[in-house]
Amino acid sequence: MRMFGFILLIGAAQIMASSDQIPMVQNLVAEATHAEDNGMVYLLYVSRSACPYCKKLEQNVLFPMRASKSYEDLVDLREISFEGGSVVDFDNKTHPSIDIIRRFDVVGTPTLLFLDSSGAEISERLVGYHSEDFYWYYFEQSIEKALEVINP
């Protein structure tokens, strides 16, 4: 009976983890403008499907942030992947996601870009992920700086 309960617990945890997906970017200009109009930071998460550090960042920082009520009115998080399809860019034209990632000079994943409605970086980007130890500190500092720019 204990084994059955343990299996149910693992199954429930997997369902919860799989249902917590980061929305993929569709339209950079519309999404970033909506975020800024609502006093929120537009946070663009650049990932690769085979990036083990991306998975760690998602599990240890991004998923908990999305689940936390304290961030829901501060950050609009979207994901853009090296393997993604086409996205409407800040010029209102559709481009392959890889071209947009290259335009931002992203060289490694994971990378977090803090953007305004014109696509300008308004806080220092965060590149890479090793552990939670200091990451939350830098993450929150970047959010605070970006919010100061959006809401002077």
N, C-alpha and C positions, 0 to 999 in steps of 0.2 A: 504494500500500500504506500509506503514511503517513496518507493521508486516511482510510482505513478504520479504522486504529487510533485516530485522533483522534475519529472518529464513535463508535466503541465506548466510548472514555473518557467522552465527553460523555453518552452514553446511560446508562452505569453511574452517573455522578454524578447524573443526574436521577432514576434509580431510588432511589439512596440518599437523596436529598433528599426525595423524595415519600414514602418509607417511614418517615421520621422525623417522625411526627405527634405532637403533644401530645395526651394523652387529654382528651376533653371531660368536664366535670363531669357527674355523674349524680345523686349524693346527697351534698350538702355535709356533713351531719352525720356520715354513716357514713365518708366519706373522710377528713375532718378528724380524727375520733376515731381512726381507724386510724393515721393519720400520727402523731398525738400519742402514742398508746399505744406506738409504735415509736421514740419520741424524735426524730421528724422534723418539720420545718416544713411546714405545709400552705400551698403557694404557689398562689394563684388568679390566673391571668393573664386579664385582661379585654381582649378584642380586638373588632375590627370586620373584616369581610371586605375592605373597600375601604381599609384603613388601610396606607399604604406604610411607616409607621414600625413597625407591628406585624411586617411581613415582615422588616424589617431587624433588629429585636430577636430574632426567631426565629432567623434565620440567624447572627447574630453572638454571641448570648448563650444563648438558651434551648436550641437544638439542641446546641451544644457542651457546655452544662451537662449535658444528658441523656446525652450520649455519654461524659462524663467519669466514671470510676469514683469519683472523689473526692467526688461529690455524691450518688451513688445511695442512700446511707444517711442523708443529711441532709435532703433535700428531696423532697416529693411534689408534683409540678407538675401542675396541671389547668387547663384553659382553659374560660372561659365567654364566649360571644360575644353581642353585641347582637342578632345574627340567630338566636340559638339557640332551641331549643325549651324544654320545661318541665324543671325541675330540682327535686329534693327539697331544700328549704331547711333551715336549722338548727332550724326549728319542726316538722320532720318532715312538712310539708305541701308539696304540689307547687305551684310557682309558675312563671310565665313567666320566662325568664332575664333579660329586660329589667327586670322588677320587682325582682329580686334585685340587679342592677347599680345600679339607682336607689337602693335601700335603702342601699347602700354609698357613695352620693354620688359615683359615678364620673362625671366630666364629660369625660374625654378618654382616648384610647387611644394606645398601650398603657398599661395600668396593672397593676402587680403588687401584690397584697394578701397580706400575711403573717398568717395566721390561726391561732387556737387552735381547740380542739374545740367551743367555744361560738360561734364566729364573730367573736370579738373580734380586732381588729388588734393584733398583739403586736410590731410593728416598723413603722417609718415606711414608708408605701407609696411606690412608685416610679412616677412619672407621666411619660409621654413617653419618647422615645428619639431622640437626635440622632446620637451616635457612640459607638464603643467606648471612646474616650479615658479617661473617668473612670467610665463606667457600671459596669464590673466592680468597681471599688472600692466604690461605693455599694451595689451588689447584694450583695457579700460582707459588707459591714457590716450590712446589713439581715438577712441570714441568720444571722449570728453573734448579733445582738441577739435575734432570735426564738428561737434555740436556747437562749440563756441563760434566757429566760422558761419554755420548755418543760422544760428540764433544769437546774433551779437548782442 
